[in-house]
Amino acid sequence: MILASDGLWDVMANEEVDPAAQAAAQAAAQYLSIQTLQKGSKDNITVVVVDVKAQRKIKTRTELDWNK
């Protein structure tokens, strides 16, 4: 999941951002920040990338532990 300020969304389309979501969270955030600067964004940039798949694994394991 990618949360970002309009500094990113003003210069990048969803189709450009989507492939970054497949990378590790920190690498994706760094890549998107750099791309935004290279595209000439004049606004401030905030990018947060959350690895939802990792959270699902943790939740699933927690649920299994409750069933013991």
Secondary structure, DSSP 8 states (H G I E B T S, - for coil): -EEE-HHHHTT--HHHHGGGGGS-HHHHHHHHHHHHHHTT--S---EEE--HHHHHHHHHHHHHHHT-
